[in-house]
Amino acid sequence: MTHYLLPMLPAVAVAFAPALADARLSMRLAAILPASLLLVFGAIMLGFGPQEWHAAAEPLAPMLLSSGLVLLALLLVWRGGPNAACASALIALSLSVLFLGRMSEIYDAGPLARRLAPHEAAGIGLVSRSYAGEFGYAGRLRQPVQLFDRPQDGLDWLARCPARILAMPIAKAPQAMPPSEVMTFRDQTYGLWLSPDPSKQQETEACR
C-alpha cells in the first residue's frame, strides 16, 4: 500500500516546510498536521469514529507504532531546525505501518482479483460506480473489466455468453438470484455470479 502514500510526500513536505525556519509561529502551525493525526489515532484506539476506521487498531500494535512515529514527527517539527525535514517521511511511514494489521486484509484486492482472473478471456463484469482498476492491477488482467451501473444490466450481460463472471456488492444484488459464492473486499461483501450452463447457450461472435 506504500505506493498509494508516496504521492503524499511532496504535499506533506510543503506543510512542514515552515518548520525549517526559526520562527516559532511557523513551527507551531506546521505542528498542526501531526498533532491532528495523533488525535485521530487516539480517537480510533478509543473506539470513536466511523466503524470502518476501527480496523486500523486491529491488532493494536501497528496503531501504537504508527502513533509513536507521528509523535516523533510532531516533536521534530516542534523543535524546528533541519531535522524537521524528516517529519514528512515519518508521517508517510506511519500510515504504511497501519497496513501491517487487519487493514492489509481489508484493502487487499488480490484474493478477489485472482478469483476473477480465470474468466478474463470470456469476460469479467462488475457492478460499481467507483471502480479504480483495483482488480486489473492485482489480477494482472490485460482486458478491461466491464462496468455496469445497474445490477440487471450486468446480469443480462452475464447471460449472453458462457464462462463469464459478474461481481457486485451483495447489498445491490436482486434477492431472486443468489450468488455462486461471496468474497469480502474493503469491508464490503461481493457476490459472484457465473454464466449459466454453457451447454444451454449458443456462443455468438460477440462472445469471442
Buried (B, 14 or more C-beta within 10 A) or exposed (E): EEEEBEEBEEEBBEBBBBBBBEEEEBBBBBBEBBBEBBEBBEEBBEEEEEEEBBBBBEEEEBBEBBBBBBBBBBBBBBEBEEEBBBBBBBBBBBBBBBBBBBBEBBBBBEBBBEBBBEBBEBBBBBBBEEEEEBBBEBBEBEEEBBEBEEBEBBBEBBBBBBBBBBBBBBEEBEEEEEBEEEBEBEEEEBBBBBBBEEEEBEEEEEBE
